[in-house]
Amino acid sequence: MFENHIVSNVDDISLDTPTLFAGGRLCLDFVNTAFQNRGVHVELLGSGEALRRWLRLAEGVTGKMLSPDDAAWNAGYGERVLPKVIRLRNALHDLVLSVIEKT
């Protein structure tokens, strides 16, 4: 889909927590875990572990528990749910774009 596709971890990119969660709504911040940077696609949720780290950062922002306990993640939970998470994010992205284009 993207010619220049970068898979990055939340920890590997030079974005601080306020930048990662600048959308004002967690759903928008979630959509923004994939973005373009100088024509290159950047993916912050490139693995189950990257998803877990993003959720932990989001917990710090929201004050709510968003991820399962360590035992679930140790059993490969993140890798199992990641494809569904990415599909959800893509659907939300398309929804947000359709709303923007109508205004």
Secondary structure as the mmCIF struct_conf table of DSSP 4:
data_model
#
loop_
_struct_conf.conf_type_id
_struct_conf.id
_struct_conf.beg_label_comp_id
_struct_conf.beg_label_asym_id
_struct_conf.beg_label_seq_id
_struct_conf.end_label_comp_id
_struct_conf.end_label_asym_id
_struct_conf.end_label_seq_id
BEND BEND1 GLU A 3 ASN A 4
STRN STRN1 HIS A 5 VAL A 7
STRN STRN2 ASN A 9 ASN A 9
HELX_RH_3T_P HELX_RH_3T_P1 VAL A 10 ASP A 12
BEND BEND2 ILE A 13 SER A 14
HELX_RH_AL_P HELX_RH_AL_P1 THR A 17 LEU A 20
TURN_TY1_P TURN_TY1_P1 PHE A 21 PHE A 21
BEND BEND3 GLY A 23 ARG A 25
HELX_RH_AL_P HELX_RH_AL_P2 LEU A 26 VAL A 31
TURN_TY1_P TURN_TY1_P2 ASN A 32 THR A 33
STRN STRN3 ALA A 34 ASN A 37
TURN_TY1_P TURN_TY1_P3 ARG A 38 GLY A 39
STRN STRN4 VAL A 40 GLU A 43
BEND BEND4 LEU A 44 LEU A 44
STRN STRN5 LEU A 45 LEU A 45
BEND BEND5 SER A 47 SER A 47
HELX_RH_AL_P HELX_RH_AL_P3 GLY A 48 THR A 62
BEND BEND6 GLY A 63 LYS A 64
BEND BEND7 SER A 67 SER A 67
HELX_RH_AL_P HELX_RH_AL_P4 ASP A 70 ASN A 74
TURN_TY1_P TURN_TY1_P4 ALA A 75 GLY A 76
HELX_RH_AL_P HELX_RH_AL_P5 TYR A 77 LYS A 102
#
